[in-house]
Amino acid sequence: MYIISQSETISRIYQSLENTKDLLVSSLIYGEAHVGKKSMVSKLYKESIWVSGENLKDIQKALNESSYVVITNFEKVTDLDFLDFENSNIVAICNSKTISSRLEDKFAFIYHIPSLREREDDVKLFSKEYIEEAKKIYNIDKEVEIDSSDIDISKNLKSLKSSIYKSVLLKNLDKSDIYKILYNYFYNNYEGSNIYKEHLEIFEKALLSAGLDIYKSQLKLSDVLGINRNTLRKKINEQLWNRL
C-alpha cells in the first residue's frame, strides 16, 4: 500500500477506491483538512481531470470533457442540482466534518477519513517519516528523537510536519546558529530606552527553564550555575512565572 498507515479504516477505503476506480460510480471522501484525502486520491486518480468546487463552470466543463473527474473543496459547491454525475467516475473531496442527506443521495460511496487524533499509530509512523525528511533537508546524519510534547496534530498532517521539522532543526542548532538567530532578532527589535533589561529574560528564562528540567532541584541548579540559592529563587520567581 502506498500510504504510511496502520489504520484498518484507511486500508479499507484505499482498497475500495482502487476496486471502483474504473467503474462509472461517484464517491465522496470527507474529513478534516490535512488528514491525507488528496494524497490518497492522487495515487489512484492521476489521469483524472482535477477541478475545484469553487467554480461550477469548471466542474461542468470537466464533466463534459471526461468521465473521470476529481473535485476538490467539494464543500464549496453552491448548487448540487447543477451537477450530473451519471455515467461518470467522480471522486469528490470534502473538508466538512459531517455530511448532509443531500450529499448522501448524490454519491454511491461515501468514506470518512479519521483525524490523526484517532490514529495514534499513524502519528508515530508519519513522525518517523518527517524526521527522516527533515534530516535530509538540514543535512543531519545523527539520530534524532522528538519528545511527544513537541508534536502538534491540531491541524493533522500539516501541523505534525511543521512541528517535527521545527523540533529537528532546534535540536541541532550550534552556537553559531543561535548567535545568528539572536543577532537577527535583536537587529530587528533594537528600540526603546532599556533594551538590555527588556531582552535579558530571553537568556535567563531559557537557561533557568532548561536547568530546572534537567536537575529538578533549585539547590543543585544553584551549584551548577554558581549563584546563591536565594538569588536563583528570586530569578525564577521573576522569569519563570510565565515561560516563553
Secondary structure, DSSP 8 states (H G I E B T S, - for coil): --S----HHHHHHHHHHHHHTTSS-EEEEE-STTSSHHHHHHHH-TTSEEEETT-HHHHHHHHHH-SEEEEESGGG-S-GGG---TTSEEEEEE--SS--HHHHHH-SEEEE---GGG-HHHHHHHHHHHHHHHHHHTT--S-----GGG---TTTHHHHHHHHHHHHHHTT--HHHHHHHHHHHHHHT--SS-HHHHHHHHHHHHHHHHHHHHH--HHHHHHHHTS-HHHHHHHHHHHGGG--
